[in-house]
Amino acid sequence: RPDTGRMWSAILARVGVTLERPATGCCGMAGTWGHEVRNAATSARIFAQSWAGQVEAGMPVLATGFSCRCQTQAQAGITLRHPLSLLAERVQVSMNVT
């Protein structure tokens, strides 16, 4: 969905989180495509061109796509969270639930 980022921004704003949504393209994984040996170099190059600078900047990064989270772990050694995990954390904190 092209409006996913905007939707997550609105949802997380309700729990006090402001998202920055830098322009990024494909992470280079594209489902299972990036896992195929014949596509590995191209997949890594796509990641380097679009996502690497964002995830290596030191700011927390969220990603809705499973492939994007896998690619970031594989290429940069960084584990990304799904926005839902941040939402759950914020809701628990605001409700004082442990």
N, C-alpha and C positions, 0 to 999 in steps of 0.2 A: 504494500500500500504506500503510495507516494506521500501520504499525509501522516505516516506513523510518527515521525519526529515531532510534528506539531501536536499530535494527540498526547504523546508521552509528556511533552512540555506542560500541557494544560493539566494533566493528571498529577504530575509531581509538584506543580505549583501549588496545588491544594494542600500539600503537606510541607510547604516551605522550601522546596528545592527549585532553584532556577537553573535551567539547562542552557548551555551554549550548544548550538548545532552547527559546527563547521561543515563546510561543503566537502564531502568525501564521495568518492565513487565506489565502485565495487571493491570488496576486500581481496578479491582474487581467488576465493575458494569456490564460489558458485556451486554450492551443494557438494556433491562428491567429485566434481570435475577437478578441483585442486588437489585431491588426494591421489589422482592417477599419476604414476611415475612420468608418463610422457608430457604431462602438463605442469609438473612441479616447478620448473624454472620460470615459466610464464606466470604461474600463479604467484610465485615469490616476487617477481618484478611488478606485477599489478599491486600487490600489497605495499611494496616499497614506494610506489608512486602516489598512493592515495592514503593509506592508513598509517604507515610507519611513523611519520612525523607527528600525527595526532596522539598515538598511544605512547610514544616515547617522550612526549613533552612533560610528563610527570603529573598531569592532571588526571583525575579519575575519569574513566571512559566507560560508558554503558553501551551495550549493543543488543538489539532485539534478535538478531539472526544467529542461529546456532553455528552456521558455517563461519560467520565473522568472528565469533568467539573462539572457535577451533583454530582458525587461521592466525589470529593474533597470538594465541598460545604457541602455535607451531613456529611462527616467524619471529616473534619478539620475546617469547617466554613470559608474556604478560597475560594474566587471567582477567578477562572482562566480566562484568556482572550484567545480568539482564535487568532492565529497569524495574521489573516486578520485584526483584529481591530488595532493591533500594526502597521501593514503596512499602513492602512488608516490614522492613526494618523501621522506617519512619512511623508507620502506624503503630507498631508495638511500642516504640519509645513514647509516642504521644498518649498511649493508653496505659503506660507503665506496666506493660505485660512482659514477663520474662519467660 
